[in-house]
């Protein structure tokens, strides 16, 4: 008689991935709070910049598997196609990440433009 196999569960996140996600989550929360303080104080350019950085940090939360693949590639030299497949898989699995990253870069660019023209 064969022993009963336990049901499969979702793979647990690596310790590094958990630290990565938590750090970016808390840092993005701090930047969002800073953005709200700046906007309340009337510092529009600073507030937009801080909000942009918060968006970028949130979009980076899902990138740990890709970073892990790049580090592994530097050690072994797997085909480039493997890295491209991993990047595409992450892009499909986390479509919101690309949009949030774009929003973050747009807010940062807007902040820089406001600072160049003299708006605080």
DATAPE-V986973 format. One record per backbone hydrogen bond with DSSP energy under -0.5 kcal/mol. NH is the residue of the N-H (numbers start at 1). CO is the residue of the C=O. Records with the same first field share a line. If there is no record, write none. Layout:
# DATAPE-V986973
NH: CO ; CO
This chain:
# DATAPE-V986973
18: 14
19: 15
20: 16
21: 17
22: 18
23: 19
24: 20
25: 21
26: 22
27: 23
28: 24
29: 25
30: 26
31: 27
32: 28
33: 29
34: 30
35: 31
36: 32
37: 33
38: 34
39: 35
40: 36
41: 37
42: 39
43: 38
44: 42
46: 120
47: 43
48: 44
49: 45
50: 46
51: 47
52: 48
53: 49
54: 50
55: 51
56: 52
57: 53
58: 54
59: 55
60: 56
61: 57 ; 58
62: 59
63: 60
64: 61
67: 63
68: 64
69: 65
70: 66
71: 67
72: 68
73: 69
74: 70
75: 71
76: 72
77: 73
82: 79
83: 79
84: 80
85: 81
86: 82
87: 83
88: 84
89: 85
90: 86
91: 87
92: 88
93: 89
94: 90
95: 92
97: 94
98: 94
99: 95
100: 96
101: 97
102: 98
103: 99
104: 100
105: 101
106: 102
107: 103
108: 104
109: 105
110: 106
111: 107
112: 108
113: 109
114: 110
115: 111
116: 112
117: 113
118: 115
119: 114
